[in-house]
């Protein structure tokens, strides 16, 4: 009996203790510690996040600075290339004008000098002042001075007025150059092709075929450009045009295809015979 009473009292005591116990959620001290720990964790995460964002922002600014520097260099190179192309066009247009003047005034002797400079076996005949000659010179002067729209109009008018002129092939070639300098590569290709088709034996034919290839390159017609440049080396071996064509073909072989074609195009003008 005494044992039963003792067991009952022990059970009551255990129940009393259990009734007085609290869960962690109800313990204010523990709850304060958990809240403090959560706040500290949030602050640490915020600091880490801010540092990452700051580092990313710095990297972006550095990349933007590099892009601006590179863009400035590209613009500078493009300006230099345009200036060089204009100088070369002006030089060869002026040379063409002088040779034509000598041909008009000196007859076959001056023509022979022009033929020797270009490897041609023919020379333009003397032209009466004030007719074809003056119209042709006016167009070349416009081209030399960078007045490309005016030069295009004058050359088109010359070809329409004097389609049988001994200077027609030259005018057609310079029409292509005027379009090319204006970066109108579609019309440039048409004009250069006109030289090759209408005057295949002209002293301008090698350079016209070369510049046709360059124009196709600028138009991103790479298979056609490769075929045209290969045709230059085949049809005009040993010429300056063939050398420039070979250089561009090596550029193709190296996997290069970019707007640097404009620079090579200017070089082609420098390599052009340029004479009457």
Buried (B, 14 or more C-beta within 10 A) or exposed (E): EEEEEEEEEEEEEEEEEEEEEEEEEEEEEEEEEEEEEEEEEEEEEEEEEEEEEEEEEEEEEEEEEEEEEEEEEEEEEEEEBBEBBBBBBBBBBBBBBBBBBBBBEEEEEBBEBBBEBBEBEEBBEBBEEEEBBEBBBBBBBBBBBBBBEBBBBBBBBBBEEBEEBBBBBBBBBBBBBBBBBBEBBEBBBBBBBBBBEBBEEBBBBBBBBBBBBBBBBBBEBEEBBBEBBBBBBEBBEEBBBBBBBBBBBEBBEEEEEEEEBBBBBBBBBBBBBBBB
